[in-house]
């Protein structure tokens, strides 16, 4: 069974452990797909270019990046360029036959575009236009299976290809969820915290097992900030056919292996 590993792009040391673990799993014969983010690096490059990263909050309280046309140009450069090449080359250096792809290549990740979004500004709902974002609804699994059958490891970045032919941003965790669902794979989301906590300030309140709809609702209520979309993505992955989802951290010697072994917060199909 394949494993989709979503990595966010933390420090070099943490990603080094993740990359080495992925290489070891691949060498052992495990089928793997890597999906990477890089929001932090994108913000750094925008600031170096004199641009201010912009985030908005939806009426539902979810925070996300507002990606206008100029930001999209930098997004493509950083995500499909710098970071995808970096992760792919690091795996190649460990003798992994890695192939870097963006969601545009081979129409790998496609779906509808959002050219306008509802946001909250000063307590009022507003419509912001000029957005370049979308939601992945279709995955070219034939392309992925062709590569994997020939013993390549796909390393995937956004952008996705919108239905109007435009490369656009999308949430990386939800993109990984769509891939895991279509591939009926296990999904491991590696982040900078050990999982979902009842109280994010109390490390003793880790929620380890999400097995029922009641557990899922508990996780949704507990999730704050960036974790909100990770929990959302976990539910979507299971609904679309993923075998399991685990949210775990990179602060261990073998982050992916240990997540597959039960480290972190684990979600099973009975939760949706």
C-alpha positions in Angstrom: 0.0 0.0 0.0 1.3 3.5 -0.9 2.0 6.2 1.6 1.5 9.9 0.9 3.8 12.0 3.0 3.0 15.7 3.3 5.9 17.7 4.5 5.6 21.4 5.3 9.2 22.6 5.1 10.5 23.2 8.7 14.2 23.6 9.5 16.9 21.9 7.5 17.7 19.6 10.5 14.1 18.4 10.9 13.6 18.0 7.1 16.9 16.1 7.0 15.5 13.5 9.3 12.3 13.3 7.3 14.1 13.0 4.0 16.5 10.3 5.3 13.5 8.3 6.7 11.7 8.6 3.4 14.8 7.3 1.6 15.1 4.4 4.0 11.4 3.5 3.5 11.7 3.7 -0.3 14.8 1.5 -0.2 12.9 -1.1 1.8 10.3 -1.3 -1.1 7.6 1.0 0.3 5.6 2.8 -2.3 5.8 6.5 -1.5 4.5 9.9 -2.8 5.9 13.1 -1.2 3.8 16.3 -1.2 5.6 19.4 0.1 4.5 22.9 1.2 6.7 25.9 1.8 4.6 28.8 3.0 7.3 30.0 5.3 9.9 30.2 2.5 7.4 31.9 0.3 6.9 34.6 2.9 10.6 35.1 3.2 11.1 35.5 -0.5 8.1 37.9 -0.8 9.6 40.1 2.0 13.1 40.0 0.3 11.3 41.3 -2.8 9.7 44.1 -0.8 6.2 42.5 -0.9 4.1 42.0 2.2 2.6 38.5 2.6 -1.2 38.8 2.9 -3.4 36.5 4.9 -7.2 36.8 5.2 -9.8 35.2 7.5 -13.0 33.7 6.2 -16.4 34.2 7.8 -15.9 30.7 9.2 -12.7 31.7 11.0 -10.2 29.9 8.7 -7.1 31.9 7.9 -5.5 31.5 4.5 -3.1 33.2 2.1 -4.6 35.7 -0.3 -2.8 35.0 -3.6 -3.0 37.8 -6.1 -1.4 37.7 -9.6 2.0 39.1 -8.4 2.1 36.7 -5.4 1.3 33.8 -7.8 4.4 34.5 -9.8 6.6 34.3 -6.7 4.6 31.3 -5.6 5.5 29.4 -8.8 9.1 30.3 -8.5 9.5 29.2 -4.9 7.2 26.1 -4.8 7.6 24.5 -8.2 11.1 25.9 -8.6 13.4 26.3 -5.6 11.7 24.0 -3.1 10.7 21.2 -5.4 14.2 21.0 -6.9 15.7 21.1 -3.4 13.6 18.2 -2.0 14.0 16.2 -5.2 17.8 16.6 -5.3 18.2 15.7 -1.7 16.4 12.5 -2.3 18.5 11.8 -5.4 21.6 12.4 -3.3 20.3 9.5 -1.1 20.0 7.2 -4.2 16.2 7.6 -4.4 14.9 7.8 -7.9 12.8 10.9 -7.2 10.9 12.9 -9.9 9.8 16.5 -9.1 6.4 17.5 -10.4 4.0 20.4 -9.9 0.3 20.0 -10.0 0.3 21.5 -13.5 2.5 18.8 -15.0 0.4 16.2 -16.8 -2.6 18.0 -15.3 -1.7 16.1 -12.1 -3.9 18.2 -9.8 -7.0 19.9 -11.2 -10.2 21.5 -10.0 -12.2 24.7 -9.9 -10.7 28.2 -9.4 -11.8 30.7 -6.8 -11.3 34.2 -8.3 -13.1 35.8 -5.4 -13.3 35.0 -1.7 -15.4 36.0 1.2 -13.3 37.6 4.0 -13.8 39.3 7.3 -12.4 42.9 7.6 -13.0 45.0 10.6 -15.8 42.7 11.7 -17.6 42.9 8.3 -18.0 40.4 5.5 -16.4 41.5 2.2 -15.7 40.1 -1.2 -12.0 40.1 -2.3 -11.4 39.7 -6.0 -8.3 38.8 -7.9 -7.7 35.6 -6.0 -5.6 32.8 -7.6 -6.6 29.8 -5.6 -8.6 26.6 -6.0 -9.5 23.2 -4.6 -8.1 20.0 -5.9 -10.9 17.8 -7.1 -9.2 15.5 -9.6 -5.9 13.7 -9.4 -4.1 12.1 -12.4 -3.5 8.8 -10.7 -2.5 7.2 -14.0 0.5 9.4 -14.1 1.4 8.6 -10.5 1.0 4.9 -10.9 3.0 4.9 -14.1 5.9 6.6 -12.3 5.6 4.3 -9.3 5.4 1.1 -11.4 8.7 2.1 -12.8 10.1 2.7 -9.3 10.2 6.4 -9.3 9.2 8.4 -6.2 7.0 11.4 -7.1 7.8 14.7 -5.3 4.8 17.0 -5.8 4.4 20.7 -5.2 1.6 23.2 -6.0 0.4 25.0 -8.0 -2.6 23.1 -9.2 -4.2 23.6 -12.7 -7.6 25.4 -12.4 -10.4 24.6 -14.7 -9.8 27.8 -16.7 -6.2 26.7 -17.5 -4.6 29.0 -14.8 -2.0 27.7 -12.3 -3.3 28.6 -8.9 -2.6 28.1 -5.2 -4.4 25.5 -3.1 -4.1 24.2 0.5 -1.2 21.7 0.6 -2.7 19.5 3.2 -5.9 19.2 1.4 -4.1 18.6 -1.9 -2.2 15.7 -0.2 -5.5 14.5 1.1 -7.0 14.4 -2.4 -4.0 12.4 -3.6 -4.2 9.9 -0.7 -7.9 9.5 -1.2 -7.6 8.8 -4.9 -4.7 6.4 -4.4 -6.4 4.7 -1.4 -3.2 5.3 0.5 -2.1 6.0 4.0 -1.6 9.7 4.6 1.1 11.0 7.0 1.1 14.8 7.6 4.4 15.9 9.1 4.3 19.2 11.0 6.0 21.0 13.9 3.8 19.7 16.7 3.1 16.0 17.7 -0.6 16.0 16.8 -3.9 17.5 17.8 -4.2 18.6 21.4 -7.3 19.2 23.5 -5.3 22.1 25.0 -2.5 23.3 22.7 -0.8 24.8 25.8 -0.7 21.4 27.6 1.5 18.7 25.9 -0.3 16.0 28.1 -3.6 16.5 26.2 -2.6 14.9 22.9 -5.6 13.2 21.2 -4.1 9.9 19.9 -7.0 8.1 18.2 -9.8 9.5 16.1 -12.0 6.5 15.4 -15.6 7.7 15.5 -17.6 10.8 14.3 -17.7 11.9 17.9 -13.9 11.8 18.0 -13.7 13.7 14.8 -16.0 16.5 16.1 -13.8 16.6 19.2 -10.7 17.1 17.0 -12.4 19.8 15.0 -13.3 21.7 18.1 -9.8 21.3 19.6 -8.0 22.4 16.4 -6.7 26.0 16.3 -4.9 28.0 13.7 -3.0 25.9 11.1 -4.2 22.7 12.6 -7.8 23.5 11.6 -7.0 22.7 7.9 -5.0 19.6 8.8 -7.9 18.1 10.6 -10.2 19.2 7.7 -7.8 17.5 5.3 -7.7 14.3 7.4 -11.5 14.0 7.2 -11.5 14.7 3.4 -8.8 12.1 2.8 -10.8 9.4 4.7 -14.0 10.3 2.9 -12.3 10.0 -0.5 -10.8 6.5 0.2 -7.6 6.9 2.2 -6.8 4.0 4.5 -5.6 6.1 7.4 -4.3 9.5 8.3 -1.7 10.5 10.9 -0.7 13.9 12.0 2.7 13.9 13.7 5.9 15.9 14.1 9.4 15.8 12.6 11.2 15.9 16.0 12.3 12.3 16.1 14.9 10.2 14.3 12.4 8.5 12.0 9.4 10.8 11.7 7.5 8.9 9.0 8.2 5.4 10.2 7.2 6.4 13.7 4.0 8.1 12.5 3.0 4.9 10.6 3.7 3.0 13.9 1.3 5.1 15.9 3.1 8.3 16.9 0.9 11.4 16.8 -2.8 11.7 16.2 -4.2 8.8 14.1 -7.5 9.0 12.1 -9.3 5.8 10.8 -12.2 5.5 8.3 -14.8 5.1 11.1 -14.3 8.7 12.0 -16.2 9.9 9.0 
